[in-house]
Amino acid sequence: MANVVIWVKPYEAANHTPGTEGHKGLCGWHGTTLGRGPCPNEPYASVKLRYADYEPVQSACIEALKEISQRYGFAIPQEYSERVVENS
């Protein structure tokens, strides 16, 4: 089974598992890395992905949403694309 985007919704902490970056109001796609710390951008969308038999919901800042769109080959929904263009 291919990795795919299942849905994209406006960011809401309730869409994310307690204890995750998304639930804490951070960009889970970029996450936290040693030396860099957490992504400085606020989450903009909640994105449900499918990796084999795992279906996480990732929080995504504007930049992450663009990266996910490019990586998984899906068009950014119209209501998001205007905001992505504004922040480019």
C-alpha positions in Angstrom: 0.0 0.0 0.0 1.4 3.4 -1.0 1.9 6.3 1.4 -1.0 8.7 0.8 -2.7 11.8 2.2 -6.1 10.8 3.5 -7.4 14.2 4.5 -6.4 17.8 5.3 -8.3 19.9 7.8 -7.8 23.3 9.5 -5.5 22.7 12.5 -7.2 21.7 15.7 -5.3 20.3 18.7 -8.3 17.9 19.2 -7.3 16.1 16.0 -4.0 15.0 17.5 -3.0 12.3 20.0 -2.4 13.7 23.5 1.3 14.3 24.1 2.2 14.8 20.4 3.6 18.0 18.9 0.3 18.5 17.2 -1.7 18.3 20.4 0.8 20.7 22.0 0.3 23.3 19.3 3.6 22.7 17.5 4.4 21.7 13.9 4.7 17.9 14.1 5.9 17.5 10.5 9.1 19.4 11.3 9.0 18.3 14.9 11.7 19.0 17.4 15.4 18.4 16.5 18.4 18.5 18.8 20.1 21.8 18.4 17.3 23.4 16.5 14.4 23.0 18.9 10.8 23.0 17.7 9.7 24.4 14.4 9.1 28.1 14.9 6.0 28.2 12.8 2.5 27.7 14.2 0.5 24.7 12.9 -1.8 25.6 10.0 -3.4 22.3 9.1 -4.0 18.8 10.5 -3.0 16.2 7.9 -3.9 12.5 8.1 -1.4 10.3 6.3 -1.2 6.6 5.6 2.1 4.8 5.8 1.6 1.1 5.2 -0.7 0.2 8.2 -0.1 3.3 10.2 -2.3 6.4 9.9 -1.0 9.3 12.0 -2.4 12.8 12.0 0.4 15.3 11.6 0.2 19.0 12.4 1.7 21.1 9.6 2.8 24.7 9.4 2.4 26.4 6.0 5.9 25.3 4.9 5.2 21.7 6.0 1.9 21.7 4.0 3.8 22.7 0.9 6.4 19.9 1.5 3.7 17.3 2.1 1.9 18.5 -1.1 5.1 18.0 -3.1 6.1 14.7 -1.5 2.8 13.0 -1.8 1.6 14.7 -5.0 -1.7 16.1 -3.8 -3.1 19.5 -4.6 -3.4 21.8 -1.7 -7.1 22.4 -1.1 -8.3 25.8 -2.5 -9.0 27.2 1.0 -5.4 26.6 2.0 -3.7 27.5 -1.3 -4.5 31.2 -1.0 -2.9 31.3 2.4 0.2 29.3 1.2 0.7 31.8 -1.6 0.4 34.7 0.8 3.1 33.3 3.0 5.5 32.3 0.3 
